[in-house]
């Protein structure tokens, strides 16, 4: 299995896009332009991008409350994403969903989810649909370390393995379920260890190494597509910022955060690409400039978009 | 026209939809070779195979969530939850996911799924296998709620529920399964959101749902002997709710009793009562609106206590007489 230069650069671009997106969201939030709450994935870009890079275009994903990165990597459009966060009519959910419910069924993104673990059976069901329709699609299910203690995690993984469904479970273990450390919440040493109980492969991967994530997920996706059933992959990573907007980080030390920042997935990958001769510093700078421009355009689009009309408040409850 | 049991008519409806649309499939606990705890799906696995009549582990939340995911991905799943009480285990997936997805996603997803569940007491199954609470589900935007009372209705409404592009909760009272009624030989589908006048009358309107329709009709027969002419209106679907048919009936009779199998406090009967008094029917009322429903207790085991936990024919007879006093 080899990655083309084109794919590598795509992964770099997407990680950078996610980083910029999240930092701009943070700014917009602080400027009171974003209502409610949002959960940022700064530091976790490699898991979203590496995992989704292993999918075909028509494959499906389910996402989490920390889902901006998944949406971007799956082909979500930045203007519609910013517009949704600003609650605008032009947003992915016409301003009805906000950060925690961005979905883009057309690109196979079956949605972020405000319920921890809520997407796990939904991904499993989408995979059942693929198996029944024989459409060859694989569904990738993102969830966090917190979700691995929900009952529905157990119910769903058991069924997926029993029925050999084409689904890949990717746990983004960012070490904390809100404030509670993984070691305080989970009796198993690793989430991936639990795969044994479901008779499926379980693999631990460095979640800050985009290519490592890609190769682990690719193996699982290929297996799923061959009809051999699901896998559980645990990507160990770290969220740099607080759980949500109200988090003062009282449950962890600055030193710990700084340690993880040294393992920045984007910086690491940049160094690797230059070292391998895939791109020069200048070429990567150019990508970054392009992305920054796109982000600003997207924000402008969102700011200039209309508010949803109160007259249409009940649109979309029923089909 | 042939006489059929409710359970047979329901099974026929499921079977016809399985034949009509290959996207339709059933999943639930013991619905395969066992035929379901009450026998609704008997014979279907032999005809449609294990790929479409799927026996699941005892995992109500996952089964319901899998149906949500399969529906969003283009299938039309029909879930059987073995007892209505077990729906509490599936609430996150049914309410937070299934019912809300379409709106949360800006109207850009469809969740065409049905969740069927047998409800009600009268079998000695006690508190965790006997409760009726379809009214709870009518409280959640995004769901539709159906509770057919006759073999004719159950067949026409299950077909409509399966064809509907929204999540539908389908409440089957287990004492109805063995009730017989006329069912047309030709195919038919009944609309969701249309009440049915089960008996015409001029003196009192009894609005009753599910098993209570049968008890109301029996009560009407007894009251007829005393010269009281009862009209029985069956909403058939709680959501959408056809208030117009109810209001028209009350305008005609001026008196109304609402009978439900749900616990009466905060029940759907209160919603209908409020709908009546808030409408033009208010001016036609000759007596206060009256409600009957389950007592505010978990369903007890002892057969005599169990019988007294929900309205019976004699309770309806008495309540109608009170209204006319």
Interface residues (C-beta under 8 A of the other chain):
Chain A: X60 X62 X91 X92 X93 X94 X95 X96 X97 X101 X103 X105 X110 X111 X113 X114 X115 X118 X120 X121 X122 X123 X124 X125 X126 X127 X128 X129 X130 X132 X133 X139 X151 X152 X155 X156 X158 X159 X162 X315 X316 X317 X318 X319
Chain B: X25 X51 X52 X56 X57 X59 X61 X62 X63 X64 X65 X66 X67 X68 X69 X70 X71 X72 X73 X74 X75 X77 X92 X93 X96 X97 X101 X102 X103 X104 X105 X106 X107 X108 X109 X110 X111 X112 X141 X142 X144 X164 X165 X166
